[in-house]
């Protein structure tokens, strides 16, 4: 009988980890064989030079080295075994983790703000010619301060146009059960700090002082509605506060390149540790505040207020700050910042938008305050026109 030293194992191993059997005599059973115990060891010393060359010089992955040995040399060796042998042979691992570029950071942030999860970001980057493993992406995302999240298909409930609105109105799609927002007490201070820095890039018509006034007006409306025994609206003051603070984050008038207005608030709140349901709710409310959005599709805003009554409060508060004495100041500030040709052009904004806001108020306290502030607008406009006529008259007589 021929030697089986390449296929079977005795009780011990040599330093080269090659299996050995005891001396055998024709017709006699081999000595020192163990029927149980450690598994058969595959001899790799004879292939050491080949393995090291493939790994270190040719940069062949361990998985491919394993396949090559098994197919070309008839071995039965696993990737794990090869990895252990490389370690035992003290072969240095050549793969070096390169520092990510700013361009890669920007692309990850861009896709994250589009509400994509990790696997979707990896796929999107691949279409751009950027190969990255999911675990590496997760590591970079964490360093950038972005929380891991799942995909939110329900988030687009009000952003897909008439089809989604029809589904909502007909009731063919069941609504998710309402859940009360739960979050740490530190979220609102964090959001306030973020918004103050974010709004510092805006002109004086949309600065942080505007945000403070909107929050204050929203609280005033909330308190008056709460004291009204005939008002049955169920409102969450914390949601109102967050939506009022964030209502101009993602404003299309000031949106920066690469930012997505539809998900910027969502991404911000998630990054600050807010629960998913709260972040989605506040983002939806913020998207519904816009005057132009309501002009384009008032039915959609009405449907949103039925689901999120806090929207009515924040919307009224924002519009109240656009009229009255403060609104007059903001109108001229905005006109100057945007390069209006003259003040008459800015004054035309009164008729085009501001005087219409009273009829668009959703809450009773909002309507009462809007009535008084609109009267101030009209009075100011009369003063303006009177002074203009006086000045023009003097010019004509001279």
Secondary structure, DSSP 8 states (H G I E B T S, - for coil): ----TTT--BS-B-TT--B------TTS--SSB-SSSS------GGGHHHHHIIIIIS---HHHHHHHHHHHS-----HHHHHHHHHHTT-----------HHHHHHHHHHHTTT--HHHHHHHHHHTT----HHHHHHHHHHTT-------GGGGGGTSTHHHHHHHHHT-S-----------TTHHHHHHHHHHHHHTTS-GGGSHHHHHHHHHHHHHHHHHHHH-TT------HHHHHHHHHHTTTT-TTT--TT--TTTHHHHHHHHTT--HHHHHHHHHHHHH--HHHHHH-HHHHHHHHHH-THHHHHHHHHHHTTSHHHHHHHHHHHHHHTT-S-HHHHHHHHHHTGGGGGGG--SHHHHHHHHHHHHHHHHHHHHHHHHHHHHHHHHHH-
